[in-house]
Amino acid sequence: MRQWEREVNSTTAGSAGMRRRPARTLTLSHAVLYGLGVTMTLIRIKMTEIAALPPGVFICPFWVPVADVIASAALLVIDVALMG
């Protein structure tokens, strides 16, 4: 039995055996959600950006932030499915 399982079992003894998720998983989920929010904001800016940029400025393709959103959402779904 891992350390966090011992801690969870000791704190939930008497609560019908319900298990809480470990803190590190919640922290990871919050970080992914924060990154999703930032990426969605960048997509919104990219879609409304019309002004001409100075020469030499690198502009990433539109699919890069969209792929980030898809990957982050998939990670959250997998996390919820595995950790319940």
C-alpha positions as CSV (number, residue, x, y, z in Angstrom):
1,M,0.0,0.0,0.0
2,R,1.4,3.4,-1.0
3,Q,1.9,6.2,1.5
4,W,-1.0,8.3,0.3
5,E,-3.3,5.3,0.4
6,R,-2.5,4.7,4.0
7,E,-3.1,8.4,4.8
8,V,-6.4,8.4,2.9
9,N,-7.6,5.1,4.5
10,S,-6.7,6.4,8.0
11,T,-8.6,9.7,7.5
12,T,-11.6,8.1,5.9
13,A,-12.1,5.1,8.2
14,G,-15.7,5.4,9.2
15,S,-16.9,7.3,6.1
16,A,-18.1,4.2,4.3
17,G,-14.7,3.5,2.8
18,M,-14.8,6.5,0.5
19,R,-11.4,7.4,-0.9
20,R,-10.2,10.9,-1.7
21,R,-7.9,11.7,-4.6
22,P,-4.3,12.4,-3.6
23,A,-3.3,16.1,-3.5
24,R,-0.8,15.7,-6.3
25,T,-3.5,14.6,-8.7
26,L,-5.7,17.6,-7.8
27,T,-2.7,19.9,-8.2
28,L,-2.0,18.4,-11.6
29,S,-5.6,18.8,-12.7
30,H,-5.6,22.4,-11.6
31,A,-2.4,23.1,-13.5
32,V,-3.9,21.5,-16.7
33,L,-7.1,23.6,-16.3
34,Y,-5.1,26.7,-15.9
35,G,-3.1,25.9,-19.0
36,L,-6.3,25.2,-20.9
37,G,-7.6,28.7,-19.9
38,V,-4.4,30.4,-21.0
39,T,-4.4,28.5,-24.3
40,M,-8.1,29.3,-25.0
41,T,-7.2,33.0,-24.4
42,L,-4.3,32.8,-26.8
43,I,-6.6,31.2,-29.5
44,R,-9.1,34.0,-29.0
45,I,-6.3,36.6,-29.4
46,K,-5.0,34.8,-32.4
47,M,-8.4,34.8,-34.1
48,T,-9.0,38.5,-33.5
49,E,-5.5,39.7,-34.3
50,I,-5.6,41.6,-37.6
51,A,-2.8,44.2,-37.1
52,A,0.3,43.8,-39.3
53,L,3.3,42.5,-37.3
54,P,6.9,43.7,-37.9
55,P,9.1,41.6,-40.1
56,G,10.9,38.7,-38.4
57,V,8.2,37.9,-35.8
58,F,7.5,34.2,-35.6
59,I,3.8,33.3,-35.8
60,C,2.9,29.7,-34.9
61,P,0.3,27.9,-37.0
62,F,-3.2,28.0,-35.7
63,W,-3.3,24.2,-35.2
64,V,-0.6,24.4,-32.4
65,P,-2.8,26.0,-29.7
66,V,-5.8,24.0,-30.9
67,A,-3.8,20.7,-30.5
68,D,-2.8,21.9,-27.0
69,V,-6.4,22.3,-26.0
70,I,-7.3,18.9,-27.4
71,A,-4.4,17.2,-25.6
72,S,-5.1,19.0,-22.3
73,A,-8.8,18.1,-22.5
74,A,-7.9,14.5,-23.2
75,L,-5.5,14.4,-20.2
76,L,-8.3,15.7,-18.0
77,V,-10.7,13.1,-19.3
78,I,-8.2,10.3,-18.7
79,D,-7.4,11.6,-15.2
80,V,-11.1,11.6,-14.3
81,A,-11.6,8.2,-15.8
82,L,-8.7,6.6,-14.0
83,M,-8.8,8.4,-10.7
84,G,-12.6,8.8,-10.5
